[in-house]
């Protein structure tokens, strides 16, 4: 039983309100145009959507392809994000070799800036690509 309590003590704490707010903001962006390096409702890419949803600063100088996963993890950790999977979390997907993509978990899919659809959309599960990590910000 002690092991169970120790494991529960290590579960990241996050305000349900913060997660719900991030998911609500992501859903507000649905329909916004896709725009590379965009950061607001006039247009955004996947990084811009994640930053906008969580009201966090967005990194600059990243490559469209082959942005290293370690850099993403390092930048999120510096902003107070920890690994966790729940609605409102930032999710990292791997749509193809050398490709990484961010979105916001709905619990039953994701909200993401879809370059092919040229806009922010909500996609229900099952997703066409694996989710390799997800993060929330601890309050």
N, C-alpha and C positions, 0 to 999 in steps of 0.2 A: 504494500500500500504506500510505503514511503516513496518508492520509485514513481508511482502515479502522481503524488503530490509534488515531487521534484520536477517531473515533466511539465505539470500544469504551471508551476512557478516560472518556467522558461518560455511559456507561450507569450508572444508579443502582446502588449496592451495597446489598444488603439481605441479612440473614442468612436463609438458607433455613429455619432453625429458627424465626425470628420469623414468617415468612409461614405456615409450617405450623402454628404455634401459633395464629395468628389464625384460620386456616381451621378448625382443630379446635375452637376455642372457638365459632365461629359455628355449626358443626354440633351442638355440645352444646346450643345454644339452640333447635334445631328442635323445634317443638311448643309452645314458650313462647307464651303469649297475646300478641296485639297489644294494646298500651296506649300511647296517645299520651303522649309524654314519659317513657315507662317506661325504666328503666336496668338492669334485672336480669331473672333468669329468671322472676320473678313476672309480668312483662309488659314489653314493649319496643316501641318504634317503630324505624324504619330508622336513625335517628341513634343511638339507644341500642344497637342491635345492633352497629353499626360501632365505637362506643366500647368496648362490652363485649368484642368480639372482639379488639381491639387493646390492651385495658387502658389506654385513654386517657381523659382527661376529656371529657365530652360538653358541647357548647355549650348554652346556655339562651336563651330569648327568641326562638326562630326561629318563623316562620309555618308553618302546615300547608301552605299553598300560596304560591308566589311568593317563596320564600327565594332571594335572589340567588346565582347560581353563584359570583360573585366572593367573597362572604362565605365560602362553603364552602371555596373554594381557599385563602383567606387563613387561615382557622382551621386547616386541615390543615397548611399550610406552617409556621405558628407551632408546631405540635406535632412538626415534623421530618419530615413526609411529603413525598415527591417523586413526580412523575408516573412511573408504570411500570405495566405490565400483566402480571400473573402470578397464579397461584393464591394466595389470601390477601389480595390487594389490595382496598382499598376501591374500589368502583365507583360512578360517578354515572350514573344512567339518566335519560332524559327521557320519562316515560310519556305526557305530553300537554302541550299549550300551557300554559306557566307552571308546570309541575309538574316537580319534581326528586325523585329517590328514590335512597337509598344501599343498597348491599348488599355482600357479600363474594364475590369471584370464587372459583369452584371450578376454573377452567380450562376447564370444560365447561358453565358456567351460573353461577348465583349462589345464595347463601343470603340471604334478605331477610325483613323483617317485612312481611307481606302484610296490608294493612288489609281487603281483601275476604275473605280466608280467615280473618281474625281470629287469625292465629298466624304464627310464624316458619316458613318453608318453604324447601326447596331446589327450585329450578326449573332444569331442564335447558335448554340451548340448543336451538333458537334462541329467543331472548328476544323477547317481544312489543313491546319498546321499545328504542330505540337506547342504547348505552352511549356517553356523551360524554366521559368521563375516568376515570382510575383512578390510585390512589396506593398506595405502600408507604412504610413508615418506614425511613429509612436507619439502620443500626446503627453 
